Amino acid sequence: MNGTLASLLGYQPDELRGRHVESLLTLAGRIFYQTHFFPLLRLHGRANEIFLLLRHRDGRDVGALVNATRRERDGTVVNDCVLIEVRERRKYEDELLNARRTAEGANAALQARTREVEAANERLTEQAAELELQTEQLIDQTAELEAQSEELQALNDELVERGEDLEQARNGAEEANRAKSQFLANMSHELRTPLNAIGGYVQLIELGIHGPVSDEQRTTLERITRSQRHLLHLINDLLNLARIEAGRIDYRVERVIVADLIANVLPMIEPQLAAGQLSLSVTSELGLAARADPEKAQQVLINLLTNAVKFTPAGGTIAVDAAMTGSPERVAIRVIDSGIGIQREKLESIFEPFVQLRERKTEGTGLGLAISRDLARGMGGDLLATSEDGAGSIFTFLLAASPASD
Ligand code: ADP
């Protein structure tokens, strides 16, 4: 027994010389030694890692793992035993175990982490693919937008060009219109002078200044006069329209009492009313006032009343009424007749210059309503017509209302 084992059991090596090994074992150790360890050694010549409980000198148990080999030396059987104190081994084993556990833990953690990294990697790969797809889409969209932008630019260029053309065309048209109006104004003036001369000379003949006039000649002279007047009327109307269209009319808009406006024009058509055997009624809201140029408003009313008389057969009725209407509130002066009426589809065209629905049956120039509507609009109002063919017409002359505070 070497010094290490002796001191492990609390002895000096010399003290143990000659002692049977069994005396150094616990009871359990001795039983195990006899039943297991020793028979194994004898049978196989070796015994590995057999656990034996040894007894310390002070009575403590000392656990040891024994590796033993059996051999013969000089005719004597010798059992060589190497002991490892179990406490030590346990300690190493525990440490090893702990280390292993730590390593296993670390390994598990590593594996978990690896899995996480793999999953993250997969997600990243997916996202990268998605990003790539989105990038491709963006590139496509950018190309599309670029194409659209180019198209828009081209359209814009075209629009600018057209705008310039239009501007030119409009300037041209305005210029032409001004020239036309100027021409009409000049022509009207040039035509009126000789026409007045014709009228004057006819009157001189009629008065017999150039000798006696026969009945036949007088009839002819009357025809000449009628035609001369008609032409003069036409030219005056044309001159008016030309002036209105050239914007050369000034409107002096003021507060007008509507009842007065109507009362002022009635005497002018009374002779025609009597001649046409027509009856007239007038109703107007008390104190009704409008914003209008009085002279031009009268001209419109005269035109409307003259037409009503012209297009209503004998025995018919004409009514003028005035009231507030619509929102925003305006003054509506209506001229209503029981005359021949106007076909619904012709209602707008009668406001065009030179439109006459019944050719040459009546006197007139076809300019009255065109002028009247221009005048009504010129002073901030309007002129509208409604009719049932054969059941009379209603012309509505609208004007801005003038409140009492005006
Ligand atoms: P004019 O009376 O000189 O012919 P207007 O411009 O005043 O010209 O009227 C244009 C046409 O509208 C008339 O020729 C007529 O056919 C139609 N018209 C106008 N007023 C009436 C009315 N009250 N009833 C029926 N037709 C009308």
Boltz pocket constraint, residues with backbone or C-beta under 6 A from the ligand:
constraints:
  - pocket:
      binder: B
      contacts: [[A, 303], [A, 304], [A, 307], [A, 308], [A, 311], [A, 337], [A, 339], [A, 340], [A, 341], [A, 342], [A, 350], [A, 352], [A, 355], [A, 356], [A, 357], [A, 358], [A, 363], [A, 364], [A, 365], [A, 366], [A, 367], [A, 368], [A, 369], [A, 370], [A, 393]]
      max_distance: 6.0
